[in-house]
Amino acid sequence: MTDGPLITAVPGLIVGHAHDAALKSGVTVLTADAPFVCGVHVMGGAPGTRETDLLAPDRMVDRVDALVLAGGSAFGLDAASGVADALRLRGRGFAVGDQRVPIVPSAILFDLLNGGDKGWTANPYAALGRAALAAATTTPTEGSVGAGYGATTATLKGGLGHAALHLPGGVVVAAMVAINALGSATVGDGPHFWAAPWEEDGEYGGHGTASAYPTSRPPMKGGAHNTTLGIVATNARLSKADCTRLATAAHDGFARALVPSHTPFDGDLIFALSHGDAVCDDLAWLGHAAATCMARAIARGVYHATPDPTDLLPTYRSRHG
C-alpha cells in the first residue's frame, strides 16, 4: 500500500472549506461530480446530525449529493441548508416531479466555548455552507480550516486532516476528519501521537512510538463540548450496506488515534462513501485500510493546526516543534 495525502485522491471528489475568524468556527463540504452511495455509523453518545436516517441500507434514496461537517453545535446544522439551496440552483438533487431535492447529510461538533465571538444575531452557518461549497477543489488544505477551524482536544488545538492509501488493482481509500475530541491525540506531555504506528514517511513529525504508555486516567476536557467527525471514501463499487460496514470499521481509526474515544460526551460519527467502479471483493481489508487512513488523518489534522492569538490551547508544533 502506498499513501496519498488527501481524500480527493478518490477521483471525482472535491472538498471546500470556509471559516469565520471572529466566530472561530467553520464548515467543510464534500461533494462530487455525480451523486454517490453513502452510509454512516455513529459511535459517540452525543451526536448532532441531519438526514443520517436516510443512509440506512433499507431507506429509499441510495445516493447523496454532498456531505457537510460543521462547527456550531446544533446551530451548525444550518450549514447543510445553505449547501442544499446552492446545489438546487445548480440543478442537483433527488428528482420529485419537476422539483429537485438535494440530499445533504451533515453532522456537527461543539466549538461554542473555544474563545470565538458567538454573539450572532442571525445564524451564520448557512452562509458558511454556501461559501465552503463554492470553494470546493481537488486540493483542499489541512489543519485549522473548515469544520476544524475552532476545534480542540484535551491538551492541544484540534484541526482537520486527510490521509489516503492506494491499494492494488487501482482501489483508493481515503479519510478526512475534524478533530474536536474529549480526549487527546498525543501520549501524555510528549510529542508522540497515539497514531504513531501507522505514520507514513514522517507525515506528523516522525517521533515514533512512546517508550511507555500511561495506565492512569487520560487527560480529558471538562464538560460536554466535543465530537470528532470523519468521512472515509473509496472508488470501490459498494452498496449502502457495504458503506455502512466500512464506516463501522473506520471507527477503529478513532480508537487508534484518540484516547479516550467514543465517550458519552462525544458525538463521534463517520460517513463512508463509494464513488467509482473499482472492484474490491475484500471488504475486511478495505475496512482496515479505512481505519488506518482515519488514524493518520487525525494525527495529521492536529499536527498541521496553526496558532491564533485567541486560542485557548497551544498547537502541536508550537509545543513540540
C-alpha positions in Angstrom: 0.0 0.0 0.0 1.3 3.5 -0.8 0.0 6.7 0.5 -1.5 9.9 -0.9 -2.4 12.8 1.3 -6.0 13.9 0.5 -9.5 12.4 0.4 -9.7 13.8 -3.1 -7.3 11.1 -4.1 -10.6 9.3 -4.8 -11.4 10.5 -8.4 -14.3 12.8 -8.7 -14.4 14.2 -5.2 -13.9 17.8 -4.3 -13.8 19.5 -0.8 -14.3 23.1 0.2 -13.7 24.9 3.5 -15.0 28.1 4.9 -14.5 29.8 8.3 -15.2 33.0 10.2 -12.1 34.0 12.2 -14.1 36.1 14.7 -16.6 33.3 15.1 -13.7 30.9 15.4 -15.7 28.2 13.6 -16.2 26.9 10.1 -17.7 24.4 7.7 -16.3 21.7 5.4 -18.3 20.4 2.4 -17.5 17.3 0.3 -19.3 16.8 -3.0 -18.6 15.0 -6.3 -19.1 15.2 -10.0 -22.2 12.9 -9.5 -24.3 11.7 -6.6 -22.6 8.9 -4.6 -23.5 6.0 -2.4 -23.1 6.7 1.3 -23.5 5.1 4.7 -22.9 6.2 8.3 -22.1 4.9 11.7 -22.4 6.8 15.0 -20.4 5.7 18.0 -20.4 8.7 20.3 -23.1 9.3 22.9 -23.9 12.9 21.9 -24.4 13.2 18.1 -25.9 16.1 16.2 -27.0 15.1 12.7 -29.2 15.8 9.7 -30.5 13.2 7.2 -28.4 10.4 8.6 -31.5 8.1 9.0 -31.8 8.3 5.2 -28.5 6.5 4.9 -29.7 3.2 6.5 -29.5 0.4 3.9 -33.3 -0.1 3.9 -34.1 3.5 3.1 -35.3 4.6 -0.4 -32.7 7.2 -1.5 -29.5 5.4 -2.4 -27.2 8.3 -3.3 -26.4 11.7 -1.9 -25.2 15.0 -3.3 -22.9 16.3 -0.6 -21.7 15.8 3.0 -21.3 18.6 5.4 -19.2 18.8 8.6 -19.7 21.9 10.7 -18.9 23.6 13.9 -21.5 25.5 15.9 -23.2 22.6 17.7 -26.9 22.4 16.7 -26.7 25.8 15.1 -24.2 24.4 12.6 -26.8 22.1 11.1 -28.0 25.1 9.2 -24.8 24.8 7.1 -26.5 22.0 5.2 -29.4 24.2 4.3 -27.1 26.7 2.6 -25.4 23.8 0.7 -28.7 22.3 -0.3 -30.0 25.7 -1.6 -26.8 26.2 -3.6 -26.9 22.7 -5.1 -30.6 23.2 -6.1 -29.7 26.2 -8.1 -27.2 24.0 -9.9 -29.9 21.5 -10.8 -28.6 18.9 -8.4 -30.8 16.7 -6.2 -33.3 13.8 -6.0 -35.9 14.2 -8.7 -39.5 14.5 -7.5 -41.7 15.5 -10.4 -40.3 18.8 -11.7 -38.5 19.5 -8.4 -35.0 18.7 -7.3 -34.3 18.0 -3.6 -30.5 17.9 -2.9 -29.7 15.2 -0.3 -27.1 16.6 2.1 -26.4 14.6 5.2 -24.5 16.5 7.8 -23.0 16.4 11.3 -21.8 19.0 13.8 -19.2 19.4 16.5 -19.4 21.6 19.6 -17.0 24.6 19.4 -19.1 27.2 21.2 -16.7 27.6 24.1 -13.4 28.0 22.2 -12.9 31.7 22.6 -14.6 33.0 19.5 -17.4 35.5 19.3 -20.7 33.6 19.3 -23.0 36.5 19.9 -24.5 36.5 16.4 -28.0 37.9 15.7 -28.6 35.7 12.7 -27.3 32.1 12.3 -24.1 32.4 10.2 -23.7 28.7 9.2 -25.9 28.7 6.1 -23.7 31.3 4.5 -20.6 29.4 5.6 -22.0 26.3 4.0 -22.6 28.1 0.7 -19.1 29.6 0.9 -17.5 26.2 1.5 -19.3 24.6 -1.4 -18.2 27.5 -3.7 -14.6 26.9 -2.6 -14.6 23.2 -3.3 -11.4 21.9 -5.0 -9.4 18.8 -5.6 -6.6 20.3 -3.5 -8.1 21.2 -0.1 -5.9 22.2 2.8 -5.4 20.7 6.3 -5.1 22.0 9.8 -7.0 25.0 11.1 -9.5 25.1 8.3 -13.3 24.4 7.7 -15.0 22.4 10.4 -11.7 22.0 12.2 -11.0 25.8 12.4 -12.1 26.1 16.0 -11.6 22.5 17.1 -9.8 21.4 20.2 -8.6 18.3 22.0 -8.0 17.8 25.7 -4.4 19.1 25.5 -3.9 20.7 22.1 -5.7 22.6 19.4 -7.5 20.3 17.0 -7.9 20.6 13.3 -8.9 18.9 10.1 -6.8 16.2 8.5 -6.6 13.9 5.5 -4.9 10.7 4.5 -5.2 8.2 1.7 -4.0 4.8 0.6 -3.7 3.3 -2.9 -4.3 -0.4 -2.9 -3.5 -3.0 -5.6 -6.0 -3.1 -8.5 -6.5 0.7 -8.6 -8.6 0.8 -5.4 -8.2 4.1 -3.4 -9.3 4.5 0.2 -9.1 7.9 1.9 -10.2 9.8 5.0 -11.0 13.3 6.2 -11.7 14.2 9.8 -12.4 17.2 12.0 -10.8 16.5 15.4 -12.6 18.1 18.4 -12.2 15.3 20.9 -12.8 15.0 24.6 -9.6 13.0 24.8 -6.1 13.6 23.4 -4.2 12.7 20.2 -0.8 12.6 21.9 0.6 10.5 24.7 1.0 12.4 27.9 3.0 15.6 27.6 5.3 14.3 24.9 5.4 14.6 21.2 4.3 11.0 20.4 1.0 10.5 18.7 -1.2 7.6 19.7 -1.4 7.0 15.9 2.4 6.7 15.6 2.4 3.0 14.5 0.5 4.0 11.3 2.6 7.0 10.3 3.8 7.2 6.7 7.1 8.9 5.8 7.3 11.1 8.9 4.0 12.8 8.0 3.3 14.0 11.5 6.8 14.6 12.9 8.3 11.1 12.7 8.7 10.8 16.5 7.8 7.2 16.6 6.0 5.5 19.5 6.3 6.4 23.1 8.6 4.4 25.4 5.8 4.0 27.9 2.1 4.4 28.0 0.1 5.7 31.0 -2.3 3.5 32.7 -3.9 6.3 34.8 -6.9 8.3 33.8 -6.0 10.1 30.5 -6.5 13.9 30.1 -10.0 15.0 29.1 -11.8 18.2 28.6 -14.2 19.4 31.2 -17.8 19.5 30.1 -19.6 18.1 27.0 -18.1 20.2 24.2 -16.6 17.7 21.9 -17.1 15.4 18.9 -14.8 14.1 16.1 -16.4 13.9 12.7 -15.0 11.7 9.9 -15.6 10.8 6.3 -14.0 7.8 4.6 -14.2 7.4 0.8 -13.3 4.8 -1.8 -13.5 4.4 -5.6 -14.5 0.7 -4.9 -18.1 -0.1 -6.0 -20.0 -0.6 -2.8 -23.7 -0.8 -1.7 -25.2 1.3 1.1 -24.9 -1.8 3.4 -21.2 -2.1 2.4 -20.6 1.6 3.1 -22.3 1.3 6.5 -19.9 -1.6 7.3 -16.9 0.5 6.0 -17.9 3.4 8.3 -18.2 1.0 11.2 -14.7 -0.4 10.6 -13.2 3.0 10.2 -14.1 3.9 13.8 -11.1 1.7 14.7 -9.1 4.6 13.5 -10.6 6.9 16.1 -9.7 4.4 18.8 -6.1 4.1 17.5 -5.6 7.9 17.4 -7.7 9.4 20.3 -7.7 8.4 23.9 -10.4 8.1 25.1 -12.7 8.0 22.1 -16.4 7.2 21.6 -17.3 8.7 25.0 -20.8 9.6 26.3 -19.8 13.2 25.7 -18.6 12.9 22.1 -20.9 12.7 19.1 -18.2 10.6 17.2 -19.5 9.8 13.7 -18.1 8.6 10.4 -19.7 8.8 7.0 -18.4 6.3 4.3 -19.0 6.8 0.6 -18.4 4.9 -2.6 -17.7 6.9 -5.8 -16.4 4.8 -8.6 -16.4 1.3 -10.2 -13.2 -0.3 -9.0 -13.6 -3.9 -7.9 -12.7 -4.9 -4.3 -14.0 -8.2 -3.0 -12.3 -7.9 0.3 -14.4 -5.6 2.5 -12.4 -6.6 5.6 -9.1 -5.3 4.1 -10.9 -2.2 2.8 -12.2 -1.6 6.4 -8.7 -2.0 7.8 -7.3 0.5 5.2 -10.1 3.0 6.1 -9.3 2.7 9.8 -5.6 3.2 9.1 -6.3 6.3 7.0 -8.6 7.7 9.7 -5.9 7.3 12.4 -3.3 9.0 10.2 -5.8 11.8 9.3 -6.4 12.5 13.0 -2.7 12.9 13.7 -2.2 15.0 10.6 -5.1 17.4 11.5 -3.6 18.0 14.9 -0.1 18.3 13.6 -1.0 20.9 10.9 -3.0 23.1 13.2 -1.9 26.8 13.2 -1.9 29.2 16.1 -4.2 32.2 16.6 -3.9 34.8 19.4 -7.4 33.9 20.7 -6.6 30.2 21.1 -7.2 28.6 24.5 -4.8 25.8 23.8 -1.4 25.5 22.1 -0.9 23.9 18.7 1.2 20.7 18.4 4.1 22.4 16.6 4.2 25.4 19.0 4.6 23.0 21.8 6.8 20.3 20.2 8.4 22.0 17.2 
